[in-house]
Structures are given as structure tokens and as C-alpha cells.
Amino acid sequence: MAFHGVAGQKIYMGNINRSDLESLTKSLSLVSWHIFTIFLLVSAIVLAYVAYYPEFVLVTYSIIGVNALGSALFVFLGVAGHRPLLKLPGAYLMGSTALLALLGL
């Protein structure tokens, strides 16, 4: 999560800022990047909390569901014409997170 939020932002936003995208598009890209970073942080906190307090295991299903749906969205959009999405780690990391959380139940 720290890598995504700090190092990833420098790499990603460096590429975005050097592009010819409109200012609003660049700003929205930055917001979406950090929303995803917050999502990763919340997911990690929830899974760690449930590891120590298993009576809250029900919360894990929301993390599994949102990661599985996010992975499916990456794949669907990638197959539907946005091929570069399939080269990004999003689909694979979200799918792996969902699978490992499910196996951890």
C-alpha cells in the first residue's frame, strides 16, 4: 500500500503530467489513484483485524467481493478493447487478494 501510494504515484503521475491530457483529466486521474490507495489500506486493515479477531470474519466477504469484482472489471474492460489494462497488475493483485482472503477463511 505504501509503495502504491508514494512510489507508484510518482511514477504514474509523472507519466500523466507529461501527457497531453486536459488538466481536469489529470486531476481526476490523481483522485482515482488515491481512492484506490485508500481502498488498499482499508482492505489491509480489515484483513489484519479479522486475523486477530476472527469473530468479525463476516466483514471479510465484502473485501473478497469488491476485490473479485474489481479484478473482473479489469479483465472485462481489457478484453472489451482496453488491452493495456491487462498489462497492469490491478486484475492480478485484486484477484489474488480475493482468492487468498477466501482461502484464509
C-alpha positions in Angstrom: 0.0 0.0 0.0 2.8 2.4 0.9 4.5 1.6 -2.4 1.3 2.2 -4.3 0.6 5.5 -2.6 4.1 7.0 -2.6 6.4 5.5 -5.2 3.5 4.4 -7.5 2.1 7.9 -7.5 5.4 9.4 -8.5 5.8 7.0 -11.5 2.1 7.2 -12.5 1.6 10.9 -12.1 4.9 11.7 -13.7 3.6 9.9 -16.8 0.2 11.6 -16.6 1.7 15.1 -16.1 4.0 14.7 -19.1 1.0 13.7 -21.3 -1.3 15.9 -23.4 -4.3 15.2 -21.2 -6.5 18.0 -20.1 -6.0 19.5 -16.7 -9.3 18.1 -15.4 -8.4 14.6 -16.6 -5.1 14.8 -14.9 -6.8 15.8 -11.6 -9.4 13.1 -11.9 -6.6 10.6 -12.5 -4.8 11.7 -9.4 -8.0 11.4 -7.3 -8.8 7.9 -8.7 -5.2 6.8 -7.9 -5.5 7.9 -4.3 -9.0 6.4 -3.9 -7.5 3.1 -5.0 -4.7 3.6 -2.5 -7.2 4.2 0.3 -9.1 1.1 -0.8 -5.8 -0.9 -0.5 -5.2 0.5 3.0 -8.7 -0.3 4.2 -8.6 -3.8 2.8 -5.3 -4.5 4.5 -6.5 -3.1 7.9 -9.7 -5.2 7.7 -7.9 -8.4 6.8 -5.3 -7.9 9.5 -8.1 -7.1 12.1 -10.0 -10.2 11.2 -6.8 -12.3 11.5 -6.6 -11.2 15.2 -10.4 -11.0 15.9 -11.9 -13.9 13.9 -15.4 -13.2 15.3 -15.6 -10.4 12.7 -15.0 -12.8 9.8 -18.2 -11.7 8.1 -16.5 -8.4 7.1 -14.0 -10.4 5.0 -16.7 -11.2 2.5 -17.0 -7.6 1.5 -13.3 -7.4 0.9 -13.4 -10.6 -1.1 -16.4 -9.4 -3.1 -15.0 -5.9 -4.0 -11.6 -7.4 -5.0 -13.2 -10.1 -7.1 -15.4 -7.5 -8.8 -12.5 -5.2 -9.3 -10.5 -7.9 -10.9 -13.4 -8.9 -13.1 -13.8 -5.3 -14.2 -10.1 -5.0 -15.2 -10.4 -8.2 -17.2 -13.7 -7.3 -18.8 -12.5 -3.9 -19.9 -9.2 -5.3 -21.1 -11.0 -7.9 -23.3 -13.6 -5.3 -24.4 -11.0 -3.1 -26.2 -8.9 -1.6 -23.5 -6.0 -4.1 -23.8 -3.4 -2.0 -21.8 -5.4 -2.8 -18.7 -4.4 -6.4 -19.0 -0.8 -5.4 -18.6 -1.4 -3.6 -15.4 -1.1 -5.5 -12.1 -4.6 -4.5 -10.9 -6.5 -7.5 -12.1 -4.0 -10.0 -10.9 -3.4 -8.3 -7.5 -7.1 -7.9 -6.8 -7.9 -11.4 -7.9 -5.1 -12.8 -5.8 -6.3 -10.8 -2.8 -9.8 -12.1 -3.2 -8.6 -15.7 -3.6 -6.2 -15.6 -0.6 -8.8 -14.0 1.6 -11.3 -16.7 0.6 -8.7 -19.4 1.3 -7.9 -17.8 4.7 -11.5 -18.2 5.8 
